[in-house]
Amino acid sequence: MFRYHCILLLILPLLGMAAAQDPLSELLPDKQATFKLIPGASRSYVVTLKEGDVANINWVVSDSVLLKTGVLDPSGKPLEAGGTGNLLFVAPTAGRYKVLFLYDEESEAVDTQSVTIEYSTGFSLPKGSRLKDSRNLAGYNIRIYSAGNDMEGVSTVVFDKGGVKRRILQDFGSDYIGYSFSDAIESRPTAAARKRAALIKNTVDKTGNGVPDVMIDYFSGGAHCCFTTLFFDLGPQVQLVSQIDTQHAGIAPVGINPKGGLRFETHENNFAYWNTCFACSPMPRVILEFDESVLKPNFDLLKRRPPSLVELKEKARKAREKISLEPYTDDGAQFDEAFWGVMLDLIYTGNEELAWQYFDLVWPSRKAGKEFFLANFRDVLASSYYGTRDASSQNGFQNYWKGFNKILESIKRNQ
């Protein structure tokens, strides 16, 4: 089971455009409202809140419907994006807030659906909540609570300032999974873990935008997945600067960025489960840093001298001997070893032209599907860190499921 991650800066403008023509209705506390939507359609409501009010909006809709939700503040700026069943936010000022609902056309359902919503004000921690960790940063008291066990539990983050709640995060979790501070360390940390934690703790402004911030991780609890890291500015309001879903790899600081903030290390996830098993999947190292509050890869820091041609030809010879001569069909895990790992290492270290030459060397002349494989490889590369050059738009999550589902389909056919 994986979290559904809403990317605030992408979803809310879309919702705003879709809802521009919607009639606005007042949503009253503790009063249910039901409306119908068709795929691609939206509905807007207005809620009137006082500064510091906590609004908790819940809805019921078919599991086959992907309902995107968000909130615009009284000035019309994006404030918060919702999850799969509720939307929890704190009003930074008094006024009328627009709540948006969009029936995503990518939903499994394709017919008219009923949606029932209600909202209440006020906030209480889930029953049985325990304080997991806390930090006092830039005048904010930030506390992380856990309640219950794993998928049946709840993980909550509360940002307080001057005794007033400023922001709340909530998702499934427990002591093991859910939210945690990125500088938290285990009971017996390695020297490397202590160094990473110290970099985070001692760097007040990790994004380099001049505002104190906090770095919070979310772990969904899988065997090797999934990790999300959120950066929040701690200025007059708690503002989400960046959210990066690193899937299997996680993200860790490796040093100070001379331009401000920290530099981070992660690994490319886009080729996870692509044409091979997860353990066999190549995941090149990537260095990330903030550029005007956008987390981007810095490939200049990854550049290396290429291997000698003698070494490269020998690698290609050994890899070619292990490749089946069956035609390539993009159907499940067709390769026991990922020869394209060498290609990715060359590309990510500034030797892209050599990567394509290596591919010509390694592909057996009698194996059909060479151009098809290369087209698929380029498609995956195009949505990787290397292709997008923007960490927040890295598409590894989608490619992970695409590759994983192909493996499952292949297993079912061969049973």
Secondary structure, DSSP 8 states (H G I E B T S, - for coil): -------HHHHHHHHHHHTTT--EEE--BT--EEEEE-TT-EEEEEEEE-TT-EEEEEEE--TT--EEEEEE-TTS-EEEE--SSEEEEE-SSSEEEEEEEEE-TTSS--S-EEEEEEEEE-----TT-EEEEEEEETTEEEEEEEESSGGGSEEEEEEEETTEEEEEEEEE--SSSEEEETT---SS--HHHHHHHHHHHH-S-SSSSSS-EEEEEEE---SS--EEEEEEEESSSEEEEEEEEEETS--EEEEE-TTSSEEEEEE--TTTTSSS-TTT----EEEEEEETTEEEE-GGGG------HHHHHHHHHHHHHTS--S-----S---SS-THHHHHHHHHTT-HHHHHHHHHHHS-TT-S-HHHHHHHHHHHHHTSHHHH--GGG--HHHHHHHHHHHHHHHHHHT-
